[in-house]
Amino acid sequence: MSLTEKYEKLKHKLNRIGQEQLLRFWEELEETKRERLLRDIEQLEFENIPRWVEKYVKREHSVELPSEFDPAPYFKAEPPKGQEETYADAKAVGEDLIRQGKVGAFVVAGGQGTRLGFGGPKGCYPVSPVKNKTLFQIFAETILFANRKYGAKIPWYVMTSPLNHNATVQAFEENNYFGLDKNDVYMFEQGTMPNFQFDGKIFLSEKDEIAKSPDGHGGSLKALYARGAVADMQKRGIEHLSYFQVDNPLIQIMDPLFIGLHAKADAEMSSKALIKGYPKEKVGNFCLVNGRVNVIEYSDLPDEEAEKKNPDGSLVFQLGSIAIHIISRSFIEDINSEGFALPFHRAVKKIPHVNKVGEKVKPEEKNGIKLETFVFDALPMAGESVILETLREEEFAPVKNKEGVDSPAVTREMMTERAAKWLEAAGVDIPRTPEGKADCIIEMSPLFAACINDIIEKKSELPEFEAGKTYYLE
C-alpha cells in the first residue's frame, strides 16, 4: 500500500472517531515524518477510543463501587497458635519451588526519578545508606544471593517504558548486569496510551507524533505476553513470578513463605498487605466481592467504610495494598488468550503538546487526561488469591518524594533499622538512642543475608557495633 493510500485509509478511520486533528500538519511534513505519524496512528485502538473518551476522559469519576463488599481474609505475618505447621509446610514448598528454578523475579521499572529531582530511570537512583547503591543494584544482589542460597538460576524480568528503556539497558550494560548473567535478565518495554484533551481530542506531542504515556503497571500483564517474556518463562520452566515495583528497596523478592502459600492454594494471583496506619491511608483496600479479592482505592472507599471498626478496635478494612504479588504464569497466559482489558484510571496532568498553529506548549496548569491501568485490577479475574500480611518495617520503604514522607532519607533510615532489628534478633548488641533508634548507620548488603537465620550463620564474622559509627556488611 502506498503512503497516499495508507493516509486516505487512516484519515477515514480518524474522521469516524472524531480524531482527524492528528493529521492537521500533514501538508507540512516531509515523507519520513509522514511515515512516522502514520505508524503512530496505526497503533491506535480505533474501536475502543470513543468508549474510552466517554467513560474515562469526559467523566470525572468513572469508578463504580460494588453494592456489597467485605474485608478480605488473610494470613498473618507470624503464624497464629496452631498454624505453625501450615506456615512451615508452605515455606518448605516455596523453598523447593525456588530451588527447582520455577520462580522468576519481575520488576516494574518504567518510571523516571522526576519527583526525586533525578534525571534518569528511577531504578538508577542511589539509595543505600552507606555505599549509595542504586535500586537496580540492590534488587540484582538480592536475586544473586537467592541464586547462591538455593542453587537456582532465577531469571529477572525488567519492564521499562519508552521513556527510559535505552537508559535502563545502558545502566545494566555499564554495570555488567550487577553481577547477574546477562542471559538471565530479560528487558522489555510496556505499552503506551494516547494523551487526551478534556474534550476527548488526542494531543500531538510533535507535528508528526502522538502524545503518549506508559499505560500503567497494569500494562505489565499484557506486555509480559506480547513482548515474549511469557514464552521465555515457558522455555525455562518458570511457573510463578514475584512481582514488585522499582521504588521499594526492602522488598523480599524470593519469599518462600509467600510463594509456598500461593502455590499450595493453587492461587493465580496473590498479594502482600500492610495493616493500615490510619483509616484513609493512601493505599488500596483489599476487599472481598462475590467471593473474589478486589482492591478499592483509598479515594473511592467511603469514609464510613474506611473508619468502620471491629469490636477489638481494629479497622474492618485494615489491609492495605502495596503492589507486591505472586502471579502464576498460567494466569497470565489465560487472561491474554481471552483478549482481556483492565479498567482505566483517569489522571488529570500537565501534558506538553503542539497547539493548533504548531507551537510547542509546556503547560503551567493541568490541561489533559492520562489513562493508566493498575495491576491489582486483575485480582478479581483470579479464581484463587492469597493475601499475606507483611510488616512495614520489614518490607515497605518506597522512595517516591524528594523530601518528607517516602523520601530517600526515610528509606535509608528504615534500611538501617531493619538491619539493626535482624542483627539483634540474631543475638548481636546494637547501640540505640534514648528514643530507641539505632545509634549507628548500618547497610546490610543483600549479598550478606536475606533473613535472620542467614545472619546467625555468620555471627562470628561480625564486628562489635559502636555508637556513632558506620557499618557495611557484605
Backbone torsions as a table, in degrees:
resi	resn	phi	psi	omega
1	MET	NA	131.8	-179.7
2	SER	-72.7	164.0	179.4
3	LEU	-59.6	-40.6	-179.8
4	THR	-64.5	-42.7	179.7
5	GLU	-64.4	-41.9	179.4
6	LYS	-63.4	-41.7	178.0
7	TYR	-58.5	-49.3	-178.1
8	GLU	-61.9	-41.0	-179.6
9	LYS	-63.8	-46.3	-178.3
10	LEU	-72.5	-33.5	176.4
11	LYS	-60.1	-43.1	178.3
12	HIS	-61.6	-44.1	-179.0
13	LYS	-65.7	-38.8	178.8
14	LEU	-67.0	-41.0	178.3
15	ASN	-58.5	-39.8	-178.2
16	ARG	-64.3	-28.3	-178.9
17	ILE	-109.1	10.8	174.6
18	GLY	72.7	30.5	-179.1
19	GLN	-121.4	29.7	-176.2
20	GLU	-64.8	-16.9	-179.5
21	GLN	-62.2	-17.5	-179.2
22	LEU	-66.8	-17.6	178.8
23	LEU	-104.0	16.4	-174.2
24	ARG	-56.7	-36.3	-174.1
25	PHE	-104.0	18.0	-175.5
26	TRP	-52.7	-45.0	-175.3
27	GLU	-65.6	-23.3	-177.8
28	GLU	-85.2	-15.1	-169.9
29	LEU	-86.6	141.0	171.3
30	GLU	-76.5	169.4	-169.7
31	GLU	-59.9	-43.1	-178.2
32	THR	-63.5	-36.2	179.3
33	LYS	-73.7	-32.9	175.2
34	ARG	-63.3	-42.1	179.3
35	GLU	-62.3	-42.1	179.7
36	ARG	-62.4	-45.0	179.8
37	LEU	-62.5	-43.9	-179.9
38	LEU	-65.3	-34.7	176.4
39	ARG	-62.4	-41.9	177.2
40	ASP	-61.0	-47.4	-177.1
41	ILE	-65.1	-39.0	-179.9
42	GLU	-58.7	-28.6	-177.2
43	GLN	-81.2	-7.8	178.5
44	LEU	-67.5	144.7	176.2
45	GLU	-90.0	82.5	-173.0
46	PHE	-54.8	-40.2	-175.7
47	GLU	-69.9	-20.4	-176.3
48	ASN	-101.1	-23.4	-172.2
49	ILE	-58.1	-45.6	179.2
50	PRO	-58.8	-38.1	179.3
51	ARG	-68.3	-42.1	178.4
52	TRP	-61.6	-42.2	-178.8
53	VAL	-61.0	-46.6	-177.8
54	GLU	-69.5	-41.4	-172.9
55	LYS	-82.6	-37.4	-171.5
56	TYR	-114.2	-38.6	-173.7
57	VAL	-78.6	-47.5	-174.6
58	LYS	-85.9	-15.8	178.9
59	ARG	-101.7	126.7	-177.1
60	GLU	-70.1	-33.7	-178.4
61	HIS	-127.9	105.5	-174.5
62	SER	-107.1	-1.1	-178.9
63	VAL	-84.1	126.0	177.3
64	GLU	-105.3	117.0	179.9
65	LEU	-74.2	144.4	173.8
66	PRO	-64.5	150.5	-178.7
67	SER	-67.8	-31.5	178.5
68	GLU	-135.1	136.9	174.5
69	PHE	-153.6	150.1	-177.0
70	ASP	-125.3	164.3	174.7
71	PRO	-65.1	143.8	-178.7
72	ALA	-82.9	143.5	175.3
73	PRO	-72.7	156.4	-177.9
74	TYR	-156.4	163.3	172.1
75	PHE	-93.1	132.3	178.3
76	LYS	-70.5	158.4	-178.0
77	ALA	-60.2	-39.4	176.9
78	GLU	-112.0	144.0	-177.1
79	PRO	-65.2	126.1	173.9
80	PRO	-64.6	161.3	-179.5
81	LYS	-55.9	129.7	-179.6
82	GLY	95.7	-11.8	-179.5
83	GLN	-110.3	10.2	-177.3
84	GLU	-57.6	-41.2	-177.5
85	GLU	-67.4	-38.0	177.7
86	THR	-59.6	-44.8	-179.2
87	TYR	-68.1	-43.4	-179.4
88	ALA	-62.7	-40.9	179.8
89	ASP	-65.4	-44.0	179.6
90	ALA	-62.4	-41.7	179.4
91	LYS	-62.3	-41.5	179.2
92	ALA	-63.8	-40.1	177.4
93	VAL	-62.4	-44.5	179.0
94	GLY	-61.9	-42.4	178.9
95	GLU	-62.3	-40.8	178.8
96	ASP	-63.2	-42.0	-179.9
97	LEU	-63.5	-41.0	177.6
98	ILE	-64.9	-46.0	-178.4
99	ARG	-60.2	-35.6	-178.2
100	GLN	-81.6	0.1	178.5
101	GLY	73.6	32.9	-177.0
102	LYS	-105.0	6.6	-178.9
103	VAL	-125.1	130.1	175.9
104	GLY	-112.5	162.4	176.5
105	ALA	-104.2	144.2	-178.1
106	PHE	-141.7	113.9	178.2
107	VAL	-109.0	136.0	174.8
108	VAL	-93.5	109.5	-168.8
109	ALA	-131.7	42.3	-176.5
110	GLY	-86.6	-3.8	-173.4
111	GLY	-90.4	156.3	173.3
112	GLN	-96.7	162.9	-180.0
113	GLY	-90.2	32.0	-173.6
114	THR	-56.0	-47.9	-177.1
115	ARG	-67.0	-17.4	178.7
116	LEU	-92.8	0.2	-176.1
117	GLY	71.9	29.8	-175.4
118	PHE	-117.5	135.7	-170.5
119	GLY	-88.7	-0.6	-175.8
120	GLY	-119.0	-169.0	176.0
121	PRO	-57.7	142.2	-177.5
122	LYS	-59.5	-33.9	179.6
123	GLY	-62.5	-17.4	178.6
124	CYS	-90.3	4.0	-178.2
125	TYR	-74.2	128.6	179.5
126	PRO	-79.4	124.9	-169.9
127	VAL	-135.5	-18.1	-173.7
128	SER	-71.6	150.2	-167.1
129	PRO	-70.9	-22.6	-178.3
130	VAL	-115.2	-54.5	-174.8
131	LYS	-88.8	-5.8	-179.9
132	ASN	57.3	38.2	178.1
133	LYS	-66.9	147.7	178.1
134	THR	-77.7	164.4	176.0
135	LEU	-57.5	-44.7	179.0
136	PHE	-59.0	-41.5	-178.9
137	GLN	-65.7	-40.7	179.0
138	ILE	-60.8	-45.2	179.8
139	PHE	-65.5	-42.6	-178.9
140	ALA	-62.0	-42.2	179.7
141	GLU	-68.1	-33.1	176.2
142	THR	-62.7	-42.7	178.6
143	ILE	-68.0	-41.3	-179.9
144	LEU	-61.6	-41.2	177.9
145	PHE	-62.7	-43.2	178.9
146	ALA	-64.0	-38.5	175.5
147	ASN	-55.3	-46.2	-177.3
148	ARG	-72.6	-41.3	-176.8
149	LYS	-64.5	-40.4	-174.6
150	TYR	-104.0	-0.5	-177.5
151	GLY	61.6	36.8	-174.0
152	ALA	-113.5	171.1	172.7
153	LYS	-122.8	100.4	-174.2
154	ILE	-98.3	113.4	177.0
155	PRO	-73.9	148.1	179.7
156	TRP	-117.5	117.5	177.5
157	TYR	-97.3	125.1	-174.9
158	VAL	-120.8	112.4	178.4
159	MET	-94.9	119.3	177.4
160	THR	-102.4	-168.6	173.8
161	SER	-134.2	166.6	175.8
162	PRO	-56.8	-24.3	-179.9
163	LEU	-67.5	-33.9	-169.9
164	ASN	-134.2	9.2	-174.3
165	HIS	-59.0	-53.1	-176.3
166	ASN	-62.1	-41.1	179.5
167	ALA	-66.5	-35.4	178.8
168	THR	-68.3	-46.7	177.7
169	VAL	-57.5	-44.1	-180.0
170	GLN	-60.8	-42.5	-179.8
171	ALA	-62.6	-41.1	178.6
172	PHE	-65.8	-43.4	-178.4
173	GLU	-65.7	-43.0	-178.8
174	GLU	-65.4	-27.0	-179.3
175	ASN	-103.5	19.1	177.5
176	ASN	50.8	41.0	177.8
177	TYR	57.1	28.1	175.0
178	PHE	52.9	34.3	177.1
179	GLY	92.4	-9.7	177.9
180	LEU	-84.4	158.9	174.2
181	ASP	-71.1	125.2	-179.5
182	LYS	-52.1	-35.5	-177.5
183	ASN	-70.9	-11.9	179.3
184	ASP	-102.8	8.8	175.8
185	VAL	-114.8	116.5	-175.5
186	TYR	-113.4	110.2	-175.7
187	MET	-108.2	137.8	-179.2
188	PHE	-154.3	157.8	-178.2
189	GLU	-92.9	146.2	172.5
190	GLN	-81.2	170.5	178.2
191	GLY	-79.7	176.5	179.6
192	THR	-129.4	164.0	174.4
193	MET	-127.3	144.2	175.5
194	PRO	-67.4	151.8	176.1
195	ASN	-94.4	139.8	-172.6
196	PHE	-114.4	146.3	166.6
197	GLN	-76.0	166.2	-178.4
198	PHE	-61.6	-25.7	-179.8
199	ASP	-87.1	2.2	177.3
200	GLY	98.1	-7.3	177.9
201	LYS	-75.0	142.5	179.4
202	ILE	-82.2	136.5	177.9
203	PHE	-76.0	151.3	163.8
204	LEU	-101.1	135.7	174.9
205	SER	-89.0	-27.9	173.1
206	GLU	-138.6	169.9	178.8
207	LYS	-62.3	-23.3	-177.5
208	ASP	-118.6	21.1	-175.8
209	GLU	-148.2	133.0	176.9
210	ILE	-76.3	139.4	175.1
211	ALA	-73.0	123.0	-176.0
212	LYS	-134.6	159.2	174.2
213	SER	-138.0	156.4	175.3
214	PRO	-55.1	147.7	-172.5
215	ASP	-87.0	17.5	175.8
216	GLY	89.2	165.5	-177.2
217	HIS	-67.5	-18.1	174.0
218	GLY	-65.2	-25.1	178.1
219	GLY	-65.7	-13.3	-179.5
220	SER	-62.0	-34.3	-176.2
221	LEU	-70.2	-30.3	173.8
222	LYS	-79.0	-43.8	-175.5
223	ALA	-64.8	-38.2	177.3
224	LEU	-54.7	-40.5	-177.4
225	TYR	-78.9	-48.4	-173.7
226	ALA	-70.6	-29.6	-175.0
227	ARG	-96.6	10.2	172.2
228	GLY	89.6	-0.8	-178.7
229	ALA	-66.4	-39.6	179.2
230	VAL	-64.4	-39.9	176.6
231	ALA	-62.0	-38.6	177.0
232	ASP	-65.3	-39.2	177.1
233	MET	-62.1	-42.6	178.3
234	GLN	-58.6	-45.3	-177.8
235	LYS	-61.6	-37.5	-176.6
236	ARG	-85.5	-13.1	-176.2
237	GLY	82.7	21.0	178.5
238	ILE	-74.8	127.2	-179.9
239	GLU	-106.6	-24.2	-175.9
240	HIS	-137.7	146.0	177.7
241	LEU	-115.8	131.3	172.0
242	SER	-90.9	106.9	-173.7
243	TYR	-94.7	132.3	174.4
244	PHE	-152.2	166.5	-178.8
245	GLN	-104.6	156.9	-165.8
246	VAL	-72.7	-11.1	-172.7
247	ASP	-94.7	5.7	-171.6
248	ASN	-118.0	93.5	-175.8
249	PRO	-71.8	-12.2	178.9
250	LEU	-86.5	-1.9	-175.9
251	ILE	-55.5	133.2	173.4
252	GLN	-94.6	91.0	-169.5
253	ILE	-61.1	-44.9	179.3
254	MET	-108.2	84.1	179.6
255	ASP	-98.7	103.0	-174.2
256	PRO	-61.9	-32.9	178.4
257	LEU	-64.1	-48.4	-179.5
258	PHE	-61.5	-46.6	179.8
259	ILE	-62.1	-42.8	-178.5
260	GLY	-67.2	-41.5	177.2
261	LEU	-61.5	-42.0	178.4
262	HIS	-61.4	-49.3	-175.8
263	ALA	-67.9	-41.8	-178.0
264	LYS	-65.0	-28.4	179.3
265	ALA	-86.7	0.5	-172.3
266	ASP	52.3	38.8	-178.7
267	ALA	-76.3	155.8	179.7
268	GLU	-102.8	-35.2	176.4
269	MET	-149.7	120.3	-176.9
270	SER	-121.0	167.3	-171.1
271	SER	-141.4	152.4	165.6
272	LYS	-99.4	150.4	-177.4
273	ALA	-137.4	150.8	170.5
274	LEU	-103.3	149.2	166.6
275	ILE	-75.8	122.3	-175.3
276	LYS	-60.8	145.5	179.0
277	GLY	-76.8	-27.3	-179.9
278	TYR	-159.4	163.0	-169.8
279	PRO	-54.3	-42.1	-174.5
280	LYS	-106.8	29.8	175.7
281	GLU	-56.2	144.2	-171.8
282	LYS	-81.3	62.5	173.3
283	VAL	-134.3	155.8	176.0
284	GLY	-67.8	156.5	-178.3
285	ASN	-108.6	123.0	176.6
286	PHE	-73.7	127.0	-179.8
287	CYS	-135.1	166.0	175.9
288	LEU	-114.0	122.1	179.3
289	VAL	-125.1	117.1	-177.8
290	ASN	51.6	40.3	176.4
291	GLY	80.3	1.5	-179.0
292	ARG	-115.6	144.7	178.1
293	VAL	-71.5	132.6	175.0
294	ASN	-131.2	161.2	171.6
295	VAL	-119.3	125.2	175.6
296	ILE	-107.2	123.7	-177.8
297	GLU	-59.2	148.7	-179.7
298	TYR	-57.4	-34.3	-178.1
299	SER	-75.3	-17.0	-178.7
300	ASP	-100.9	-16.4	-179.7
301	LEU	-77.4	120.1	-179.3
302	PRO	-56.8	145.6	-177.7
303	ASP	-54.6	-40.8	-177.5
304	GLU	-64.6	-30.4	176.9
305	GLU	-78.1	-41.4	-179.4
306	ALA	-61.6	-34.2	-175.2
307	GLU	-95.7	-2.8	-179.3
308	LYS	-63.6	138.3	-175.9
309	LYS	-124.0	153.1	172.8
310	ASN	-80.0	166.4	178.5
311	PRO	-55.3	-29.5	-179.5
312	ASP	-83.8	2.8	177.7
313	GLY	93.7	-8.4	178.4
314	SER	-76.8	157.0	178.6
315	LEU	-69.9	139.9	175.3
316	VAL	-64.4	-48.0	177.3
317	PHE	-101.0	81.3	-171.8
318	GLN	-103.8	-10.7	-175.0
319	LEU	-88.2	118.8	-179.6
320	GLY	-101.8	137.3	179.9
321	SER	-83.4	132.1	-177.1
322	ILE	-126.8	20.1	173.3
323	ALA	60.8	43.9	170.8
324	ILE	-122.3	120.7	-174.1
325	HIS	-138.7	157.8	161.3
326	ILE	-112.9	127.3	-177.5
327	ILE	-123.8	127.0	178.8
328	SER	-77.1	139.8	179.3
329	ARG	-58.2	-41.0	-178.2
330	SER	-61.1	-32.1	178.3
331	PHE	-66.9	-44.7	178.7
332	ILE	-61.5	-41.7	179.0
333	GLU	-63.6	-45.6	-176.1
334	ASP	-63.3	-47.7	-175.4
335	ILE	-69.4	-30.6	178.5
336	ASN	-75.2	-28.7	178.3
337	SER	-70.4	-18.6	-179.4
338	GLU	-95.0	1.6	-178.6
339	GLY	63.5	46.0	-174.0
340	PHE	-70.7	160.9	175.2
341	ALA	-144.1	129.1	175.7
342	LEU	-84.5	152.6	176.6
343	PRO	-66.7	150.5	177.1
344	PHE	-89.8	152.8	172.3
345	HIS	-115.1	136.8	-171.5
346	ARG	-95.2	128.4	177.2
347	ALA	-127.5	126.0	178.0
348	VAL	-86.0	121.4	-171.8
349	LYS	-135.9	167.3	168.7
350	LYS	-84.7	118.8	-175.0
351	ILE	-119.0	110.3	174.7
352	PRO	-62.3	142.8	-175.5
353	HIS	-161.0	175.7	173.5
354	VAL	-104.4	126.9	-176.9
355	ASN	-81.8	-174.3	-173.0
356	LYS	-61.7	-25.5	-178.7
357	VAL	-102.3	11.5	174.1
358	GLY	86.8	10.8	178.8
359	GLU	-86.8	140.1	176.3
360	LYS	-77.1	133.4	-177.6
361	VAL	-122.1	127.4	172.9
362	LYS	-112.8	96.6	-169.9
363	PRO	-67.2	146.5	176.1
364	GLU	-91.8	-17.2	178.3
365	GLU	-123.9	161.4	-180.0
366	LYS	-63.6	130.3	-171.5
367	ASN	-132.4	3.6	-177.5
368	GLY	-166.6	-172.6	-172.6
369	ILE	-122.2	131.5	168.2
370	LYS	-108.7	139.3	178.2
371	LEU	-111.6	133.2	177.9
372	GLU	-142.6	157.4	178.3
373	THR	-108.4	153.4	179.7
374	PHE	-114.8	136.0	-174.1
375	VAL	-62.6	-30.8	-177.4
376	PHE	-67.4	-15.5	177.5
377	ASP	-70.3	-8.1	175.2
378	ALA	-83.8	-13.8	-176.5
379	LEU	-56.2	-42.4	180.0
380	PRO	-64.0	-16.7	178.4
381	MET	-79.6	-14.9	-178.0
382	ALA	-82.4	129.1	177.9
383	GLY	-63.1	-44.6	176.2
384	GLU	-123.0	143.9	-177.7
385	SER	-151.2	125.8	-179.4
386	VAL	-104.6	142.8	173.2
387	ILE	-120.1	128.2	176.9
388	LEU	-117.5	127.3	175.6
389	GLU	-69.6	138.8	168.9
390	THR	-125.6	164.2	-177.1
391	LEU	-99.2	138.5	-177.0
392	ARG	-55.2	-46.5	-176.7
393	GLU	-70.7	-16.2	180.0
394	GLU	-90.4	-31.3	-166.5
395	GLU	-149.2	15.3	-177.9
396	PHE	-145.4	98.8	177.5
397	ALA	-139.2	64.6	-174.1
398	PRO	-66.3	143.7	176.9
399	VAL	-101.2	104.2	-174.7
400	LYS	-123.4	-41.4	-171.4
401	ASN	-116.6	151.8	-178.1
402	LYS	-63.9	-37.8	-178.3
403	GLU	-139.4	163.5	174.7
404	GLY	77.9	-141.5	-178.0
405	VAL	-61.3	139.4	178.0
406	ASP	55.3	37.9	178.9
407	SER	-100.1	164.8	178.0
408	PRO	-55.4	-37.4	-179.3
409	ALA	-62.1	-42.9	178.9
410	VAL	-66.4	-43.0	-179.5
411	THR	-61.4	-45.0	-179.8
412	ARG	-62.7	-40.5	177.8
413	GLU	-62.7	-41.0	-179.8
414	MET	-68.3	-33.0	176.2
415	MET	-64.6	-42.4	176.4
416	THR	-64.2	-44.7	-176.6
417	GLU	-64.4	-38.9	178.8
418	ARG	-66.7	-41.8	178.0
419	ALA	-60.0	-43.6	179.8
420	ALA	-63.1	-42.3	-179.6
421	LYS	-62.8	-44.8	179.2
422	TRP	-63.4	-42.2	179.8
423	LEU	-62.6	-43.7	178.9
424	GLU	-63.9	-39.7	178.2
425	ALA	-63.9	-25.7	178.0
426	ALA	-88.3	3.3	175.9
427	GLY	94.1	18.7	-178.9
428	VAL	-99.9	139.0	177.8
429	ASP	-81.6	128.8	178.1
430	ILE	-122.1	126.1	177.6
431	PRO	-65.6	139.5	-179.8
432	ARG	-131.4	152.5	178.4
433	THR	-77.5	167.2	176.3
434	PRO	-56.9	-25.0	179.5
435	GLU	-83.2	-4.9	176.3
436	GLY	95.2	3.8	179.1
437	LYS	-88.5	154.0	177.9
438	ALA	-58.9	128.6	-177.5
439	ASP	-95.7	43.3	175.5
440	CYS	-165.1	168.4	177.3
441	ILE	-106.7	127.0	-177.9
442	ILE	-127.0	127.1	168.0
443	GLU	-114.2	118.7	177.5
444	MET	-101.5	109.8	179.9
445	SER	-61.5	143.0	173.6
446	PRO	-58.9	-19.2	178.5
447	LEU	-79.4	-8.9	179.9
448	PHE	-90.1	-44.8	-176.4
449	ALA	-162.7	147.8	175.1
450	ALA	-114.2	-6.6	178.5
451	CYS	-162.8	174.8	-176.0
452	ILE	-63.0	-38.8	-179.2
453	ASN	-60.3	-33.6	178.2
454	ASP	-64.1	-32.4	180.0
455	ILE	-72.6	-41.5	-178.7
456	ILE	-55.6	-38.9	-179.4
457	GLU	-66.6	-22.5	-176.3
458	LYS	-112.8	13.8	-171.8
459	LYS	-56.9	-36.4	-177.5
460	SER	-66.6	-19.6	-178.1
461	GLU	-85.0	-10.0	-169.7
462	LEU	-80.9	148.3	175.9
463	PRO	-79.2	173.5	169.0
464	GLU	-85.8	126.8	-175.2
465	PHE	-86.1	129.8	-178.0
466	GLU	-118.2	150.7	-179.4
467	ALA	-61.6	139.3	174.4
468	GLY	80.5	-2.7	-178.1
469	LYS	-95.9	166.5	180.0
470	THR	-115.8	135.7	-176.3
471	TYR	-132.6	138.4	174.3
472	TYR	-123.5	122.9	-176.8
473	LEU	-111.0	121.9	178.7
474	GLU	-139.4	NA	NA
